[in-house]
Amino acid sequence: TFRRIAMQAITLFVPVTISGTTYETINIRRPKVRDRLAVERIKKTDAEKEIAMIANLAEVTVDVIEELDLADYNKVQEILQGFLAPAPVTSE
């Protein structure tokens, strides 16, 4: 369901407040090859690379993603995986 959507809004179960800004929703856009290349250049763990990529796609700081409730983070991961899944083959 996420494959053809350019951006997906995620309503957080638990809002996050960073530096006086409260995030109740996060908008995440579809990743491009350049996004993947950017995080591959980072000398961090795979989890930290994923967080950096999500922060970039959502145009928020890494701090915002790190403060997400785990249920919200799982939802973000699900959306990211949906973006990355190949589109099903249909016969027309």
Stockholm file with secondary structure:
# STOCKHOLM 1.0

chainA/1-92         TFRRIAMQAITLFVPVTISGTTYETINIRRPKVRDRLAVERIKKTDAEKEIAMIANLAEVTVDVIEELDLADYNKVQEILQGFLAPAPVTSE
#=GR chainA/1-92 SS CCTTCSEEEEEEEEEEEETTEEEEEEEEECCCHHHHHHHHTSCSCHHHHHHHHHHHHHTSCHHHHHTSCHHHHHHHHHHHHHHHSCCCCCCC
#=GC SS_cons        CCTTCSEEEEEEEEEEEETTEEEEEEEEECCCHHHHHHHHTSCSCHHHHHHHHHHHHHTSCHHHHHTSCHHHHHHHHHHHHHHHSCCCCCCC
//
